[in-house]
Every structure is written in structure tokens, then in C-alpha cells.
Amino acid sequence: MDMHNFAKTAQTAFNARDIKTLATQWADDLEYLGPDGAPVTGKEHSIAREEAIWAGVPDIKVSLTCFTAEGDRGVLQGTMSGTHTGTLSTADGTFPPTGKKVVIDFVALFDFENGLAKRERVYYDRAALAAQLTGA
């Protein structure tokens, strides 16, 4: 797996709101585990998650700072930033628009199979995101 191409394609597609290109990188039975610890399986869950992010933070952009791979495993690190002007639905609840700027650092670990992301495990500071959204 060429993590450089995977990461750059994912970043470009996410930032362009190009769900079709983004989804071409995922196995149909992609297993996703976010920081809430609740695993979901299936490409449709990841499509819905990305669309929920775009709805809540329409100008959100991903900036990747590091990506590497060895064999069929990869790691990327980045920052998401934008303005919370729409309703944002997350595993931690639904947040009405606040107009606040949000910046969240994240790390994503991937397992690949047949050139597609088969498993994705994402880490970010949920408390920091909630504080930015609620002002707490």
C-alpha cells in the first residue's frame, strides 16, 4: 500500500467534499472504530460520518502532517479545522451551530486489504472538541 497516495487522495477528496472518490479507498466492509469505542462496519457508515462532519462544519479542512506505512498498515496524523455553522452530529451528541472555530488534531491507523482500507481506528481528544463546541 502506498500510504502517501492514499493519504493525499483522502485529504484532497475530503477537502473537496468528494465522497465518491473518498469511498473508493474503502473496502465495502470497512471496520471503523472512533474514540467513542463503538465499532461500526460498512462503507455506508463512513459515508454518513463524513457527510455529518461536512454538515456541521461546512468549511472544514484536513491538513495532514505525517503519514507512513509498512506492509498493509498505515498511520496518518493531521488537523481538522473549520467553523461550526451547521448542526453537528457525533457519537457524543448533536451540537447546534455555534459559529465557533474548531481545531482538532487526530491520528488514524489503517489496515489495508487488496489496496483498500479494511480497518480504520481514529483517535482525537473528544473533551477538547466538546469544549470548543460548548464553550465549557
C-alpha positions in Angstrom: 0.0 0.0 0.0 1.3 3.4 -0.9 0.2 5.4 2.1 1.4 8.7 0.6 -1.0 8.3 -2.3 -3.8 7.1 0.0 -3.4 10.0 2.4 -3.1 12.7 -0.3 -6.1 11.3 -2.2 -8.2 11.1 1.1 -7.2 14.7 2.0 -8.0 16.1 -1.4 -11.3 14.2 -1.6 -12.3 15.2 2.0 -11.5 18.9 1.4 -13.4 18.9 -1.9 -16.5 17.1 -0.4 -15.9 14.4 -2.9 -17.5 11.4 -1.2 -17.3 9.2 -4.3 -13.5 9.4 -4.5 -13.1 9.1 -0.7 -15.3 6.0 -0.7 -13.3 4.3 -3.5 -10.4 3.9 -1.0 -12.6 1.9 1.5 -13.5 -1.7 1.4 -17.2 -2.3 1.4 -17.0 -3.9 4.8 -14.7 -1.2 6.3 -14.4 -1.6 10.0 -14.3 1.8 11.8 -13.5 2.5 15.4 -13.6 6.0 16.7 -12.6 7.5 20.0 -16.0 6.6 21.5 -15.1 2.9 21.2 -18.2 1.9 19.3 -17.2 -0.1 16.2 -19.2 0.1 13.0 -18.8 -1.9 9.9 -19.7 -1.0 6.3 -18.7 1.8 3.9 -22.1 3.4 4.3 -21.4 4.3 8.0 -18.2 6.1 7.0 -20.0 7.9 4.2 -22.6 9.1 6.7 -19.9 10.1 9.2 -18.1 12.3 6.7 -21.3 13.9 5.5 -22.3 14.6 9.1 -19.0 16.4 9.6 -19.4 18.4 6.4 -23.0 19.4 7.5 -21.9 20.6 10.9 -18.7 22.3 9.8 -19.2 23.1 6.1 -15.8 24.8 5.7 -13.8 22.1 7.5 -10.4 21.2 6.0 -8.0 18.5 6.8 -4.3 19.2 6.9 -2.0 16.2 7.1 1.2 16.5 9.0 2.6 12.9 8.9 1.8 9.6 7.1 3.7 6.4 6.8 3.1 2.8 6.0 4.7 -0.6 6.4 3.3 -3.6 4.6 -0.5 -3.4 4.8 -0.6 -1.0 7.8 -0.5 2.8 7.7 -0.7 5.7 10.1 -1.6 9.3 9.4 -1.7 12.4 11.6 -3.4 15.6 10.9 -5.6 18.5 11.9 -9.2 19.3 11.1 -10.3 22.9 11.3 -13.3 24.9 10.4 -16.3 26.9 11.6 -19.2 25.2 13.3 -22.1 26.8 11.4 -24.3 23.7 11.0 -25.8 21.0 13.2 -23.0 18.6 14.0 -24.0 15.0 14.9 -21.3 13.0 16.7 -21.1 9.9 18.9 -21.1 12.4 21.8 -24.4 14.0 20.8 -25.8 16.6 18.5 -24.5 20.1 18.7 -26.5 23.1 17.3 -24.5 25.7 15.3 -22.3 27.9 17.5 -20.4 29.9 14.9 -17.2 28.9 16.7 -13.9 27.9 15.1 -13.0 24.3 15.9 -9.5 22.8 15.6 -8.9 19.2 16.4 -5.7 17.1 16.0 -6.2 13.4 15.1 -4.4 10.2 14.4 -5.8 7.4 12.2 -4.4 3.9 12.0 -5.3 1.8 8.9 -5.1 -1.9 7.9 -5.3 -2.4 4.1 -6.5 -5.4 2.2 -6.4 -5.6 -1.6 -5.3 -2.0 -1.8 -8.3 -0.7 0.2 -8.7 0.5 3.8 -10.2 -2.5 5.6 -9.9 -1.2 9.1 -9.6 2.4 10.4 -9.0 3.4 14.1 -9.2 7.1 14.8 -8.0 8.9 17.9 -8.8 12.6 18.9 -9.5 14.5 22.1 -13.2 14.2 22.5 -13.2 16.5 25.5 -11.3 19.2 23.6 -13.8 19.1 20.8 -16.8 19.2 23.1 -15.2 22.2 24.9 -14.8 24.0 21.6 -18.4 23.4 20.7 -20.0 24.2 24.0 -17.5 26.8 25.4 -17.2 24.6 28.6 
